[in-house]
Amino acid sequence: MKTAAAVSGAALAASAGFMAYAVRSRSSTVFGPSVYQGTGERRSIALTFDDGPSESTPALLEVLAKYQAPATFFQCGANVRRLPAIAREVASAGHEIGNHSDSHPLFAFKSAAFMADELSRAQESIAKATSARPRLFRAPFGARWFGLGSAQKQLGLLGVMWTVIGVDWKRPADRVVTRLLHGAHNGAIFCLHDGRELQVRPDIGVTLRAVEQILPVIIDTGYHFERVSDIICSKI
């Protein structure tokens, strides 16, 4: 027979496991509607970039234009206010813009009011700079929390996680490319970064090299690129 301590310990472990899933799992919808991949009916992949805009974003736009690859940029409101012209350049190039919060905080243990303010401020800053009001949202660090769902609902935002994340902020380009190629399949959503949180003039050289390397390989294997809203069109 299990002791009370053993039962309590098992319950605590199960509770901790559930919370870890709810907060960080790519497939979790516990704290609000969210997707991590798109339709598997066609050979398409969605490229996404977080933490921009940054002074390095125009260089990334040149690479995407070279391969005619549309993408989705999850932008931080504070960065948009700092670099509104670059935010507009992203939109003018035909890319999709999503909400990535205002100041890129970790939402875990934050209040519902705090999260609502972060999403709202970013939404307004992006709309003011680009005339595009996001319909998609990606939580900073991929962490969701209690009350986030109501903030998303109020602004009409669908959460977007990823199928595979490149870890391009700390890994070399060849390892980023390998990681993404292993996750390539119909409907995959790739997560990379054109900024580094709120850093001014961030070094995204790894990201640029990885994108330059992987785009022709993906295209040569028969895939094409779509914006997130297109690849998940039946879910929004």
ChimeraX commands (.cxc) that place a marker at each C-alpha (Angstrom):
marker #1 position 0.00,0.00,0.00 radius 0.5
marker #1 position 1.29,3.45,-0.88 radius 0.5
marker #1 position 1.91,5.84,1.96 radius 0.5
marker #1 position 0.28,9.25,2.12 radius 0.5
marker #1 position 3.67,10.83,1.44 radius 0.5
marker #1 position 4.16,8.71,-1.68 radius 0.5
marker #1 position 0.70,9.60,-2.97 radius 0.5
marker #1 position 1.31,13.27,-2.25 radius 0.5
marker #1 position 4.66,13.15,-3.99 radius 0.5
marker #1 position 3.17,11.48,-7.06 radius 0.5
marker #1 position 0.40,14.08,-7.16 radius 0.5
marker #1 position 2.93,16.91,-6.96 radius 0.5
marker #1 position 5.01,15.37,-9.74 radius 0.5
marker #1 position 1.94,14.97,-11.93 radius 0.5
marker #1 position 0.90,18.55,-11.24 radius 0.5
marker #1 position 4.38,19.86,-12.06 radius 0.5
marker #1 position 4.42,17.84,-15.26 radius 0.5
marker #1 position 1.06,19.20,-16.32 radius 0.5
marker #1 position 2.13,22.79,-15.64 radius 0.5
marker #1 position 5.33,22.31,-17.63 radius 0.5
marker #1 position 3.24,21.02,-20.52 radius 0.5
marker #1 position 0.67,23.82,-20.22 radius 0.5
marker #1 position 3.26,26.61,-20.11 radius 0.5
marker #1 position 5.88,25.51,-22.62 radius 0.5
marker #1 position 4.67,22.62,-24.78 radius 0.5
marker #1 position 4.26,23.56,-28.43 radius 0.5
marker #1 position 0.96,21.64,-28.60 radius 0.5
marker #1 position -0.57,23.13,-25.44 radius 0.5
marker #1 position -3.83,25.04,-25.71 radius 0.5
marker #1 position -4.39,25.21,-21.94 radius 0.5
marker #1 position -3.90,28.98,-21.70 radius 0.5
marker #1 position -5.43,29.96,-25.03 radius 0.5
marker #1 position -5.98,28.89,-28.64 radius 0.5
marker #1 position -2.67,27.98,-30.23 radius 0.5
marker #1 position -1.20,26.07,-33.18 radius 0.5
marker #1 position 2.28,24.76,-33.90 radius 0.5
marker #1 position 1.93,23.46,-37.45 radius 0.5
marker #1 position -0.22,24.00,-40.49 radius 0.5
marker #1 position -1.94,21.88,-43.07 radius 0.5
marker #1 position -0.22,18.71,-44.18 radius 0.5
marker #1 position -2.09,18.68,-47.47 radius 0.5
marker #1 position 0.60,20.49,-49.49 radius 0.5
marker #1 position 4.39,20.78,-49.50 radius 0.5
marker #1 position 4.59,24.12,-47.76 radius 0.5
marker #1 position 6.58,25.46,-44.81 radius 0.5
marker #1 position 6.18,28.68,-42.85 radius 0.5
marker #1 position 9.26,30.70,-41.94 radius 0.5
marker #1 position 8.82,32.84,-38.83 radius 0.5
marker #1 position 11.13,35.37,-37.22 radius 0.5
marker #1 position 10.85,36.69,-33.65 radius 0.5
marker #1 position 12.12,39.72,-31.70 radius 0.5
marker #1 position 12.32,42.25,-34.53 radius 0.5
marker #1 position 12.36,44.59,-36.12 radius 0.5
marker #1 position 16.07,45.28,-35.75 radius 0.5
marker #1 position 18.70,47.16,-37.70 radius 0.5
marker #1 position 19.61,43.78,-39.24 radius 0.5
marker #1 position 16.11,43.00,-40.53 radius 0.5
marker #1 position 16.64,44.67,-43.96 radius 0.5
marker #1 position 19.52,42.28,-44.68 radius 0.5
marker #1 position 17.20,39.35,-43.96 radius 0.5
marker #1 position 14.54,40.85,-46.23 radius 0.5
marker #1 position 17.07,40.85,-49.07 radius 0.5
marker #1 position 17.71,37.13,-48.62 radius 0.5
marker #1 position 13.98,36.35,-48.53 radius 0.5
marker #1 position 13.40,38.45,-51.65 radius 0.5
marker #1 position 16.20,36.62,-53.46 radius 0.5
marker #1 position 14.35,33.33,-53.02 radius 0.5
marker #1 position 10.85,34.83,-53.18 radius 0.5
marker #1 position 10.08,33.39,-49.76 radius 0.5
marker #1 position 7.26,35.04,-47.79 radius 0.5
marker #1 position 7.56,34.89,-44.01 radius 0.5
marker #1 position 5.84,35.90,-40.79 radius 0.5
marker #1 position 7.58,38.32,-38.44 radius 0.5
marker #1 position 6.52,38.34,-34.79 radius 0.5
marker #1 position 7.49,41.85,-33.73 radius 0.5
marker #1 position 7.95,43.48,-30.33 radius 0.5
marker #1 position 6.11,46.76,-29.84 radius 0.5
marker #1 position 9.13,48.48,-28.28 radius 0.5
marker #1 position 11.26,47.58,-31.30 radius 0.5
marker #1 position 8.56,48.77,-33.67 radius 0.5
marker #1 position 8.44,52.15,-31.95 radius 0.5
marker #1 position 12.23,52.38,-32.18 radius 0.5
marker #1 position 12.36,51.34,-35.84 radius 0.5
marker #1 position 8.97,52.07,-37.44 radius 0.5
marker #1 position 10.42,52.45,-40.94 radius 0.5
marker #1 position 11.87,48.95,-40.82 radius 0.5
marker #1 position 8.58,47.55,-39.53 radius 0.5
marker #1 position 6.88,49.19,-42.51 radius 0.5
marker #1 position 9.52,47.75,-44.84 radius 0.5
marker #1 position 8.65,44.26,-43.62 radius 0.5
marker #1 position 4.96,44.82,-44.32 radius 0.5
marker #1 position 5.62,46.51,-47.67 radius 0.5
marker #1 position 7.63,43.49,-48.81 radius 0.5
marker #1 position 4.50,41.36,-48.43 radius 0.5
marker #1 position 5.44,39.59,-45.22 radius 0.5
marker #1 position 3.01,38.97,-42.41 radius 0.5
marker #1 position 3.42,40.68,-39.04 radius 0.5
marker #1 position 2.44,39.06,-35.77 radius 0.5
marker #1 position 2.39,40.27,-32.17 radius 0.5
marker #1 position 5.33,39.22,-29.96 radius 0.5
marker #1 position 4.41,41.34,-26.92 radius 0.5
marker #1 position 5.61,44.86,-26.22 radius 0.5
marker #1 position 8.78,44.39,-24.16 radius 0.5
marker #1 position 9.49,40.64,-24.48 radius 0.5
marker #1 position 8.92,39.63,-20.83 radius 0.5
marker #1 position 8.56,36.12,-19.50 radius 0.5
marker #1 position 4.80,35.76,-18.89 radius 0.5
marker #1 position 5.06,33.02,-16.26 radius 0.5
marker #1 position 3.70,34.27,-12.92 radius 0.5
marker #1 position 2.59,37.59,-14.45 radius 0.5
marker #1 position -0.92,38.95,-13.92 radius 0.5
marker #1 position -3.65,38.85,-16.55 radius 0.5
marker #1 position -3.65,42.66,-16.60 radius 0.5
marker #1 position 0.10,42.75,-17.26 radius 0.5
marker #1 position -0.20,40.37,-20.21 radius 0.5
marker #1 position -3.21,42.20,-21.64 radius 0.5
marker #1 position -1.27,45.48,-21.52 radius 0.5
marker #1 position 1.77,43.91,-23.19 radius 0.5
marker #1 position -0.32,42.52,-26.06 radius 0.5
marker #1 position -2.39,45.67,-26.44 radius 0.5
marker #1 position 0.62,48.02,-26.54 radius 0.5
marker #1 position 2.34,45.88,-29.15 radius 0.5
marker #1 position -0.84,45.62,-31.20 radius 0.5
marker #1 position -1.29,49.39,-31.30 radius 0.5
marker #1 position 2.36,50.10,-32.06 radius 0.5
marker #1 position 2.40,47.64,-34.96 radius 0.5
marker #1 position -0.88,48.95,-36.35 radius 0.5
marker #1 position 0.30,52.56,-36.12 radius 0.5
marker #1 position 3.62,51.87,-37.86 radius 0.5
marker #1 position 2.48,49.44,-40.55 radius 0.5
marker #1 position -1.30,49.86,-40.90 radius 0.5
marker #1 position -1.49,46.12,-40.33 radius 0.5
marker #1 position -3.26,44.82,-37.23 radius 0.5
marker #1 position -1.88,41.39,-36.29 radius 0.5
marker #1 position -4.10,38.35,-36.03 radius 0.5
marker #1 position -1.33,36.08,-34.73 radius 0.5
marker #1 position 0.60,36.10,-31.47 radius 0.5
marker #1 position 3.69,34.32,-30.24 radius 0.5
marker #1 position 4.51,34.41,-26.54 radius 0.5
marker #1 position 8.04,35.51,-25.59 radius 0.5
marker #1 position 10.17,32.44,-24.83 radius 0.5
marker #1 position 7.15,30.36,-25.85 radius 0.5
marker #1 position 5.80,30.61,-22.29 radius 0.5
marker #1 position 2.05,31.01,-21.68 radius 0.5
marker #1 position 0.25,31.68,-18.38 radius 0.5
marker #1 position -3.14,32.06,-16.70 radius 0.5
marker #1 position -5.12,34.92,-18.21 radius 0.5
marker #1 position -3.33,34.98,-21.55 radius 0.5
marker #1 position -6.28,33.43,-23.35 radius 0.5
marker #1 position -8.59,36.28,-22.40 radius 0.5
marker #1 position -6.06,38.84,-23.64 radius 0.5
marker #1 position -5.79,36.99,-26.95 radius 0.5
marker #1 position -9.57,36.80,-27.25 radius 0.5
marker #1 position -9.97,40.50,-26.58 radius 0.5
marker #1 position -7.57,41.34,-29.43 radius 0.5
marker #1 position -8.62,38.54,-31.76 radius 0.5
marker #1 position -5.21,36.84,-31.64 radius 0.5
marker #1 position -4.43,33.20,-32.32 radius 0.5
marker #1 position -1.37,31.83,-30.54 radius 0.5
marker #1 position 1.38,30.39,-32.72 radius 0.5
marker #1 position 4.17,28.16,-31.44 radius 0.5
marker #1 position 6.50,26.27,-33.80 radius 0.5
marker #1 position 7.21,22.85,-35.21 radius 0.5
marker #1 position 10.95,23.35,-34.81 radius 0.5
marker #1 position 13.00,26.19,-33.37 radius 0.5
marker #1 position 16.43,26.91,-34.83 radius 0.5
marker #1 position 18.10,28.07,-31.58 radius 0.5
marker #1 position 19.88,30.60,-33.79 radius 0.5
marker #1 position 20.74,32.89,-30.88 radius 0.5
marker #1 position 23.41,30.48,-29.58 radius 0.5
marker #1 position 24.14,27.73,-32.10 radius 0.5
marker #1 position 26.34,27.98,-35.22 radius 0.5
marker #1 position 24.67,28.26,-38.61 radius 0.5
marker #1 position 25.39,24.68,-39.71 radius 0.5
marker #1 position 23.70,23.28,-36.60 radius 0.5
marker #1 position 20.72,25.59,-37.08 radius 0.5
marker #1 position 20.35,24.37,-40.65 radius 0.5
marker #1 position 20.60,20.71,-39.62 radius 0.5
marker #1 position 18.01,21.20,-36.90 radius 0.5
marker #1 position 15.53,22.83,-39.31 radius 0.5
marker #1 position 16.07,20.26,-42.05 radius 0.5
marker #1 position 15.30,17.45,-39.60 radius 0.5
marker #1 position 11.99,19.16,-38.82 radius 0.5
marker #1 position 10.98,19.88,-42.41 radius 0.5
marker #1 position 7.65,18.36,-43.41 radius 0.5
marker #1 position 4.34,19.48,-44.87 radius 0.5
marker #1 position 2.92,22.27,-42.73 radius 0.5
marker #1 position 6.03,22.79,-40.60 radius 0.5
marker #1 position 6.51,26.16,-38.88 radius 0.5
marker #1 position 10.16,27.18,-38.47 radius 0.5
marker #1 position 11.10,29.65,-35.71 radius 0.5
marker #1 position 14.16,31.90,-36.13 radius 0.5
marker #1 position 15.01,35.43,-34.95 radius 0.5
marker #1 position 15.70,38.73,-36.72 radius 0.5
marker #1 position 16.40,40.40,-33.37 radius 0.5
marker #1 position 17.67,39.50,-29.93 radius 0.5
marker #1 position 14.86,40.58,-27.58 radius 0.5
marker #1 position 15.20,44.39,-27.28 radius 0.5
marker #1 position 18.90,44.69,-28.15 radius 0.5
marker #1 position 19.98,47.60,-30.32 radius 0.5
marker #1 position 21.93,46.54,-33.41 radius 0.5
marker #1 position 21.91,42.83,-32.57 radius 0.5
marker #1 position 24.25,40.45,-34.35 radius 0.5
marker #1 position 22.05,38.06,-36.34 radius 0.5
marker #1 position 24.83,36.83,-38.60 radius 0.5
marker #1 position 24.08,33.21,-37.71 radius 0.5
marker #1 position 20.44,33.65,-38.68 radius 0.5
marker #1 position 21.34,35.27,-42.00 radius 0.5
marker #1 position 23.81,32.52,-42.90 radius 0.5
marker #1 position 21.38,29.79,-41.88 radius 0.5
marker #1 position 18.54,31.26,-43.97 radius 0.5
marker #1 position 20.84,31.74,-46.97 radius 0.5
marker #1 position 21.87,28.08,-46.72 radius 0.5
marker #1 position 18.55,26.45,-46.03 radius 0.5
marker #1 position 16.23,28.22,-48.47 radius 0.5
marker #1 position 17.67,26.75,-51.70 radius 0.5
marker #1 position 17.86,23.29,-50.11 radius 0.5
marker #1 position 14.22,23.38,-49.03 radius 0.5
marker #1 position 13.11,24.72,-52.40 radius 0.5
marker #1 position 15.10,22.07,-54.28 radius 0.5
marker #1 position 13.30,19.33,-52.33 radius 0.5
marker #1 position 9.96,20.56,-53.62 radius 0.5
marker #1 position 8.68,22.72,-50.78 radius 0.5
marker #1 position 7.41,26.26,-51.10 radius 0.5
marker #1 position 7.03,28.88,-48.40 radius 0.5
marker #1 position 3.83,30.40,-47.05 radius 0.5
marker #1 position 2.93,32.89,-44.36 radius 0.5
marker #1 position 1.57,31.39,-41.15 radius 0.5
marker #1 position -1.97,32.64,-41.79 radius 0.5
marker #1 position -1.93,30.83,-45.15 radius 0.5
marker #1 position -0.50,27.59,-43.83 radius 0.5
marker #1 position -3.11,27.42,-41.05 radius 0.5
marker #1 position -5.90,29.07,-43.05 radius 0.5
marker #1 position -8.56,26.66,-41.81 radius 0.5
marker #1 position -7.81,27.51,-38.16 radius 0.5
marker #1 position -8.26,31.31,-38.09 radius 0.5
marker link #1:1,2 radius 0.2
marker link #1:2,3 radius 0.2
marker link #1:3,4 radius 0.2
marker link #1:4,5 radius 0.2
marker link #1:5,6 radius 0.2
marker link #1:6,7 radius 0.2
marker link #1:7,8 radius 0.2
marker link #1:8,9 radius 0.2
marker link #1:9,10 radius 0.2
marker link #1:10,11 radius 0.2
marker link #1:11,12 radius 0.2
marker link #1:12,13 radius 0.2
marker link #1:13,14 radius 0.2
marker link #1:14,15 radius 0.2
marker link #1:15,16 radius 0.2
marker link #1:16,17 radius 0.2
marker link #1:17,18 radius 0.2
marker link #1:18,19 radius 0.2
marker link #1:19,20 radius 0.2
marker link #1:20,21 radius 0.2
marker link #1:21,22 radius 0.2
marker link #1:22,23 radius 0.2
marker link #1:23,24 radius 0.2
marker link #1:24,25 radius 0.2
marker link #1:25,26 radius 0.2
marker link #1:26,27 radius 0.2
marker link #1:27,28 radius 0.2
marker link #1:28,29 radius 0.2
marker link #1:29,30 radius 0.2
marker link #1:30,31 radius 0.2
marker link #1:31,32 radius 0.2
marker link #1:32,33 radius 0.2
marker link #1:33,34 radius 0.2
marker link #1:34,35 radius 0.2
marker link #1:35,36 radius 0.2
marker link #1:36,37 radius 0.2
marker link #1:37,38 radius 0.2
marker link #1:38,39 radius 0.2
marker link #1:39,40 radius 0.2
marker link #1:40,41 radius 0.2
marker link #1:41,42 radius 0.2
marker link #1:42,43 radius 0.2
marker link #1:43,44 radius 0.2
marker link #1:44,45 radius 0.2
marker link #1:45,46 radius 0.2
marker link #1:46,47 radius 0.2
marker link #1:47,48 radius 0.2
marker link #1:48,49 radius 0.2
marker link #1:49,50 radius 0.2
marker link #1:50,51 radius 0.2
marker link #1:51,52 radius 0.2
marker link #1:52,53 radius 0.2
marker link #1:53,54 radius 0.2
marker link #1:54,55 radius 0.2
marker link #1:55,56 radius 0.2
marker link #1:56,57 radius 0.2
marker link #1:57,58 radius 0.2
marker link #1:58,59 radius 0.2
marker link #1:59,60 radius 0.2
marker link #1:60,61 radius 0.2
marker link #1:61,62 radius 0.2
marker link #1:62,63 radius 0.2
marker link #1:63,64 radius 0.2
marker link #1:64,65 radius 0.2
marker link #1:65,66 radius 0.2
marker link #1:66,67 radius 0.2
marker link #1:67,68 radius 0.2
marker link #1:68,69 radius 0.2
marker link #1:69,70 radius 0.2
marker link #1:70,71 radius 0.2
marker link #1:71,72 radius 0.2
marker link #1:72,73 radius 0.2
marker link #1:73,74 radius 0.2
marker link #1:74,75 radius 0.2
marker link #1:75,76 radius 0.2
marker link #1:76,77 radius 0.2
marker link #1:77,78 radius 0.2
marker link #1:78,79 radius 0.2
marker link #1:79,80 radius 0.2
marker link #1:80,81 radius 0.2
marker link #1:81,82 radius 0.2
marker link #1:82,83 radius 0.2
marker link #1:83,84 radius 0.2
marker link #1:84,85 radius 0.2
marker link #1:85,86 radius 0.2
marker link #1:86,87 radius 0.2
marker link #1:87,88 radius 0.2
marker link #1:88,89 radius 0.2
marker link #1:89,90 radius 0.2
marker link #1:90,91 radius 0.2
marker link #1:91,92 radius 0.2
marker link #1:92,93 radius 0.2
marker link #1:93,94 radius 0.2
marker link #1:94,95 radius 0.2
marker link #1:95,96 radius 0.2
marker link #1:96,97 radius 0.2
marker link #1:97,98 radius 0.2
marker link #1:98,99 radius 0.2
marker link #1:99,100 radius 0.2
marker link #1:100,101 radius 0.2
marker link #1:101,102 radius 0.2
marker link #1:102,103 radius 0.2
marker link #1:103,104 radius 0.2
marker link #1:104,105 radius 0.2
marker link #1:105,106 radius 0.2
marker link #1:106,107 radius 0.2
marker link #1:107,108 radius 0.2
marker link #1:108,109 radius 0.2
marker link #1:109,110 radius 0.2
marker link #1:110,111 radius 0.2
marker link #1:111,112 radius 0.2
marker link #1:112,113 radius 0.2
marker link #1:113,114 radius 0.2
marker link #1:114,115 radius 0.2
marker link #1:115,116 radius 0.2
marker link #1:116,117 radius 0.2
marker link #1:117,118 radius 0.2
marker link #1:118,119 radius 0.2
marker link #1:119,120 radius 0.2
marker link #1:120,121 radius 0.2
marker link #1:121,122 radius 0.2
marker link #1:122,123 radius 0.2
marker link #1:123,124 radius 0.2
marker link #1:124,125 radius 0.2
marker link #1:125,126 radius 0.2
marker link #1:126,127 radius 0.2
marker link #1:127,128 radius 0.2
marker link #1:128,129 radius 0.2
marker link #1:129,130 radius 0.2
marker link #1:130,131 radius 0.2
marker link #1:131,132 radius 0.2
marker link #1:132,133 radius 0.2
marker link #1:133,134 radius 0.2
marker link #1:134,135 radius 0.2
marker link #1:135,136 radius 0.2
marker link #1:136,137 radius 0.2
marker link #1:137,138 radius 0.2
marker link #1:138,139 radius 0.2
marker link #1:139,140 radius 0.2
marker link #1:140,141 radius 0.2
marker link #1:141,142 radius 0.2
marker link #1:142,143 radius 0.2
marker link #1:143,144 radius 0.2
marker link #1:144,145 radius 0.2
marker link #1:145,146 radius 0.2
marker link #1:146,147 radius 0.2
marker link #1:147,148 radius 0.2
marker link #1:148,149 radius 0.2
marker link #1:149,150 radius 0.2
marker link #1:150,151 radius 0.2
marker link #1:151,152 radius 0.2
marker link #1:152,153 radius 0.2
marker link #1:153,154 radius 0.2
marker link #1:154,155 radius 0.2
marker link #1:155,156 radius 0.2
marker link #1:156,157 radius 0.2
marker link #1:157,158 radius 0.2
marker link #1:158,159 radius 0.2
marker link #1:159,160 radius 0.2
marker link #1:160,161 radius 0.2
marker link #1:161,162 radius 0.2
marker link #1:162,163 radius 0.2
marker link #1:163,164 radius 0.2
marker link #1:164,165 radius 0.2
marker link #1:165,166 radius 0.2
marker link #1:166,167 radius 0.2
marker link #1:167,168 radius 0.2
marker link #1:168,169 radius 0.2
marker link #1:169,170 radius 0.2
marker link #1:170,171 radius 0.2
marker link #1:171,172 radius 0.2
marker link #1:172,173 radius 0.2
marker link #1:173,174 radius 0.2
marker link #1:174,175 radius 0.2
marker link #1:175,176 radius 0.2
marker link #1:176,177 radius 0.2
marker link #1:177,178 radius 0.2
marker link #1:178,179 radius 0.2
marker link #1:179,180 radius 0.2
marker link #1:180,181 radius 0.2
marker link #1:181,182 radius 0.2
marker link #1:182,183 radius 0.2
marker link #1:183,184 radius 0.2
marker link #1:184,185 radius 0.2
marker link #1:185,186 radius 0.2
marker link #1:186,187 radius 0.2
marker link #1:187,188 radius 0.2
marker link #1:188,189 radius 0.2
marker link #1:189,190 radius 0.2
marker link #1:190,191 radius 0.2
marker link #1:191,192 radius 0.2
marker link #1:192,193 radius 0.2
marker link #1:193,194 radius 0.2
marker link #1:194,195 radius 0.2
marker link #1:195,196 radius 0.2
marker link #1:196,197 radius 0.2
marker link #1:197,198 radius 0.2
marker link #1:198,199 radius 0.2
marker link #1:199,200 radius 0.2
marker link #1:200,201 radius 0.2
marker link #1:201,202 radius 0.2
marker link #1:202,203 radius 0.2
marker link #1:203,204 radius 0.2
marker link #1:204,205 radius 0.2
marker link #1:205,206 radius 0.2
marker link #1:206,207 radius 0.2
marker link #1:207,208 radius 0.2
marker link #1:208,209 radius 0.2
marker link #1:209,210 radius 0.2
marker link #1:210,211 radius 0.2
marker link #1:211,212 radius 0.2
marker link #1:212,213 radius 0.2
marker link #1:213,214 radius 0.2
marker link #1:214,215 radius 0.2
marker link #1:215,216 radius 0.2
marker link #1:216,217 radius 0.2
marker link #1:217,218 radius 0.2
marker link #1:218,219 radius 0.2
marker link #1:219,220 radius 0.2
marker link #1:220,221 radius 0.2
marker link #1:221,222 radius 0.2
marker link #1:222,223 radius 0.2
marker link #1:223,224 radius 0.2
marker link #1:224,225 radius 0.2
marker link #1:225,226 radius 0.2
marker link #1:226,227 radius 0.2
marker link #1:227,228 radius 0.2
marker link #1:228,229 radius 0.2
marker link #1:229,230 radius 0.2
marker link #1:230,231 radius 0.2
marker link #1:231,232 radius 0.2
marker link #1:232,233 radius 0.2
marker link #1:233,234 radius 0.2
marker link #1:234,235 radius 0.2
marker link #1:235,236 radius 0.2
view
